[in-house]
Amino acid sequence: MLTSTLVNSETQNRELLERFEARAEELNRKFEQASAEGNIEAKNQIHGMIWTNDIRLDTIKWVLEVDEDPI
């Protein structure tokens, strides 16, 4: 992931950032749905996807030097 973001143009990385941010929202909705249904297996699987997506987002933000929103 790091290698590809370093060779991508800024425009390409910004597009990836938007795509992975949208994916994060989708995964959070799916996680909430699985929680409401009590589906532990789906929750575990989705949690792994969320974790992986977060790493991608953090990598792209680091390459683009995007500041995080304060908590």
C-alpha atoms as an extended CHARMM CRD file, in Angstrom:
* protein
*
        71  EXT
         1         1  MET       CA              0.0000000000        0.0000000000        0.0000000000  PROA      1               0.0000000000
         2         2  LEU       CA              2.7370000000        2.4430000000        0.9240000000  PROA      2               0.0000000000
         3         3  THR       CA              4.7140000000        1.8100000000       -2.2560000000  PROA      3               0.0000000000
         4         4  SER       CA              1.7140000000        2.3390000000       -4.5200000000  PROA      4               0.0000000000
         5         5  THR       CA              0.6550000000        5.5550000000       -2.7700000000  PROA      5               0.0000000000
         6         6  LEU       CA              4.1800000000        6.9470000000       -3.0260000000  PROA      6               0.0000000000
         7         7  VAL       CA              4.2610000000        6.4680000000       -6.8170000000  PROA      7               0.0000000000
         8         8  ASN       CA              0.6510000000        7.6040000000       -7.4120000000  PROA      8               0.0000000000
         9         9  SER       CA             -0.1270000000       11.2010000000       -8.2840000000  PROA      9               0.0000000000
        10        10  GLU       CA             -1.7580000000       13.3630000000       -5.6490000000  PROA      10              0.0000000000
        11        11  THR       CA             -5.0200000000       13.2080000000       -7.6010000000  PROA      11              0.0000000000
        12        12  GLN       CA             -4.9490000000        9.4120000000       -7.6190000000  PROA      12              0.0000000000
        13        13  ASN       CA             -4.2700000000        9.3400000000       -3.8780000000  PROA      13              0.0000000000
        14        14  ARG       CA             -7.1050000000       11.7710000000       -3.1760000000  PROA      14              0.0000000000
        15        15  GLU       CA             -9.4530000000        9.5480000000       -5.1830000000  PROA      15              0.0000000000
        16        16  LEU       CA             -8.2910000000        6.5400000000       -3.1750000000  PROA      16              0.0000000000
        17        17  LEU       CA             -8.8400000000        8.4820000000        0.0370000000  PROA      17              0.0000000000
        18        18  GLU       CA            -12.4300000000        9.2470000000       -0.9700000000  PROA      18              0.0000000000
        19        19  ARG       CA            -13.0190000000        5.6210000000       -1.9380000000  PROA      19              0.0000000000
        20        20  PHE       CA            -11.6830000000        4.2380000000        1.3350000000  PROA      20              0.0000000000
        21        21  GLU       CA            -13.5960000000        6.8410000000        3.3670000000  PROA      21              0.0000000000
        22        22  ALA       CA            -16.8030000000        5.7340000000        1.6540000000  PROA      22              0.0000000000
        23        23  ARG       CA            -15.8340000000        2.1170000000        2.3320000000  PROA      23              0.0000000000
        24        24  ALA       CA            -15.3430000000        2.9730000000        6.0290000000  PROA      24              0.0000000000
        25        25  GLU       CA            -18.8730000000        4.3520000000        6.2380000000  PROA      25              0.0000000000
        26        26  GLU       CA            -20.2620000000        1.2620000000        4.5020000000  PROA      26              0.0000000000
        27        27  LEU       CA            -18.3730000000       -1.0950000000        6.8150000000  PROA      27              0.0000000000
        28        28  ASN       CA            -19.5360000000        0.7950000000        9.9010000000  PROA      28              0.0000000000
        29        29  ARG       CA            -23.1690000000        0.4360000000        8.7490000000  PROA      29              0.0000000000
        30        30  LYS       CA            -22.6700000000       -3.2900000000        8.1600000000  PROA      30              0.0000000000
        31        31  PHE       CA            -21.0330000000       -3.6790000000       11.5830000000  PROA      31              0.0000000000
        32        32  GLU       CA            -23.9660000000       -1.9210000000       13.2750000000  PROA      32              0.0000000000
        33        33  GLN       CA            -26.3980000000       -4.1470000000       11.4030000000  PROA      33              0.0000000000
        34        34  ALA       CA            -24.5200000000       -7.3060000000       12.3990000000  PROA      34              0.0000000000
        35        35  SER       CA            -24.4590000000       -6.0670000000       16.0040000000  PROA      35              0.0000000000
        36        36  ALA       CA            -28.1950000000       -5.4730000000       15.9780000000  PROA      36              0.0000000000
        37        37  GLU       CA            -28.7310000000       -8.9640000000       14.6000000000  PROA      37              0.0000000000
        38        38  GLY       CA            -26.3490000000      -10.4890000000       17.1280000000  PROA      38              0.0000000000
        39        39  ASN       CA            -24.2700000000      -12.0400000000       14.3440000000  PROA      39              0.0000000000
        40        40  ILE       CA            -20.9020000000      -12.5180000000       16.0580000000  PROA      40              0.0000000000
        41        41  GLU       CA            -19.2410000000      -14.1800000000       13.0500000000  PROA      41              0.0000000000
        42        42  ALA       CA            -20.1560000000      -11.3020000000       10.7230000000  PROA      42              0.0000000000
        43        43  LYS       CA            -19.0690000000       -8.7550000000       13.3360000000  PROA      43              0.0000000000
        44        44  ASN       CA            -15.6440000000      -10.3900000000       13.6040000000  PROA      44              0.0000000000
        45        45  GLN       CA            -15.2220000000      -10.5120000000        9.8350000000  PROA      45              0.0000000000
        46        46  ILE       CA            -16.3330000000       -6.9010000000        9.3780000000  PROA      46              0.0000000000
        47        47  HSD       CA            -14.0950000000       -5.7760000000       12.2340000000  PROA      47              0.0000000000
        48        48  GLY       CA            -11.1000000000       -7.1770000000       10.3280000000  PROA      48              0.0000000000
        49        49  MET       CA            -12.1710000000       -5.3400000000        7.1870000000  PROA      49              0.0000000000
        50        50  ILE       CA            -12.5700000000       -2.1100000000        9.1720000000  PROA      50              0.0000000000
        51        51  TRP       CA             -9.0940000000       -2.5390000000       10.6590000000  PROA      51              0.0000000000
        52        52  THR       CA             -7.5470000000       -3.1120000000        7.2160000000  PROA      52              0.0000000000
        53        53  ASN       CA             -9.4200000000       -0.1670000000        5.7190000000  PROA      53              0.0000000000
        54        54  ASP       CA             -8.2590000000        2.0800000000        8.5780000000  PROA      54              0.0000000000
        55        55  ILE       CA             -4.6380000000        1.1640000000        7.8410000000  PROA      55              0.0000000000
        56        56  ARG       CA             -5.1670000000        2.1120000000        4.1960000000  PROA      56              0.0000000000
        57        57  LEU       CA             -6.7670000000        5.4140000000        5.1840000000  PROA      57              0.0000000000
        58        58  ASP       CA             -3.9730000000        6.2540000000        7.6090000000  PROA      58              0.0000000000
        59        59  THR       CA             -1.3370000000        5.4440000000        4.9880000000  PROA      59              0.0000000000
        60        60  ILE       CA             -2.9460000000        7.6450000000        2.3550000000  PROA      60              0.0000000000
        61        61  LYS       CA             -3.4550000000       10.4860000000        4.8340000000  PROA      61              0.0000000000
        62        62  TRP       CA              0.1810000000       10.2210000000        5.8810000000  PROA      62              0.0000000000
        63        63  VAL       CA              1.3780000000       10.3630000000        2.2530000000  PROA      63              0.0000000000
        64        64  LEU       CA             -0.9230000000       13.3190000000        1.5180000000  PROA      64              0.0000000000
        65        65  GLU       CA             -0.0500000000       14.9350000000        4.8530000000  PROA      65              0.0000000000
        66        66  VAL       CA             -3.7400000000       15.2890000000        5.6970000000  PROA      66              0.0000000000
        67        67  ASP       CA             -4.3230000000       16.4450000000        9.2570000000  PROA      67              0.0000000000
        68        68  GLU       CA             -6.6470000000       14.3600000000       11.3740000000  PROA      68              0.0000000000
        69        69  ASP       CA             -9.6820000000       16.0020000000       12.9250000000  PROA      69              0.0000000000
        70        70  PRO       CA             -9.1790000000       16.5790000000       16.6450000000  PROA      70              0.0000000000
        71        71  ILE       CA            -11.0300000000       14.1640000000       18.8730000000  PROA      71              0.0000000000
